């Protein structure tokens, strides 16, 4: 993996972590329907974080 690829993975990881943190902070103020949708988005972000971490570990 090149340094550029590694930097991109780290950038993507920071972005997804930031998105997940923001969603978690907003969650408490959501309606029940919005909470369901927010949880789906948070699960997708968490799955992407896991994928990015695996890619970094393999580098």
Secondary structure, DSSP 8 states (H G I E B T S, - for coil): --HHHHHHHHHHHHHHHHHHHHHHHHHTTS-HHHHHHHHHHHHHHHHHHHHHHHHHHH-
